Amino acid sequence: AQKITQTQPGMFVQEKEAVTLDCTYDTSDPSYGLFWYKQPSSGEMIFLIYQGSYDQQNATEGRYSLNFQKARKSANLVISASQLGDSAMYFCAMREASGNTPLVFGKGTRLSVIA
Amino acid sequence: DAGVIQSPRHEVTEMGQEVTLRCKPISGHDYLFWYRQTMMRGLELLIYFNNNVPIDDSGMPEDRFSAKMPNASFSTLKIQPSEPRDSAVYFCASSLGTGGYLAPNEKLFFGSGTQLSVL
């Protein structure tokens, strides 16, 4: 069963606008961690932001924030004030706490920022 | 500090040849992961090690694939014989771990990947 679902294969956003990338997940483990990674055209995987299942507040890192809705099992990435350099693939990933498990990734969303 | 180092960066080979991909994890990291990225399947976990011991190799697609970690600073992923459908980007990644446990907030640090093309 797919544990991480990213329903938007591709998205466009105007420079300086905000954009939300969707991520839903499936787990019965009460303890888990959610991650977002960015993959620019150069290919490297860059960690952006982390949200723990027990965290009371939504995570923020500069222009990145995570809209965490636990009951809906969603962990959407919000990028504010988009820049041309934000054009990349974005991956949502999850680790469940039980079983000492590795990260499982979604299929990604390709974001294109338009000038 | 050096990050995860993978070599080669690009590999082009002919069907039937043996391919060996190499990885040096971040020093002190107890966990090492091999992922494969394709357009169709996204990022798939192939195998991962804890303290040089393979923990889960259920993602290895076939017996043609093998991975080793002879010491804490080196791992290889070997494909023998290679096939065109093995063409993909192969990533190595490492995580710190604590006392043999991967906490939910443990980040993965990725290498630059190896772009493999099998003709």
Interface residues (C-beta under 8 A of the other chain):
Chain A: S31 Y32 G33 F35 Y37 G43 E44 M45 F47 Y50 G52 S53 F91 A93 R95 E96 A97 N100 T101 P102 L103 V104 F105 G106 K107 G108
Chain B: Y31 F33 Y35 G42 L43 L45 Y48 D56 V89 F91 A93 G100 Y101 L102 A103 P104 N105 E106 K107 L108 F109 F110 S112 G113 Q115
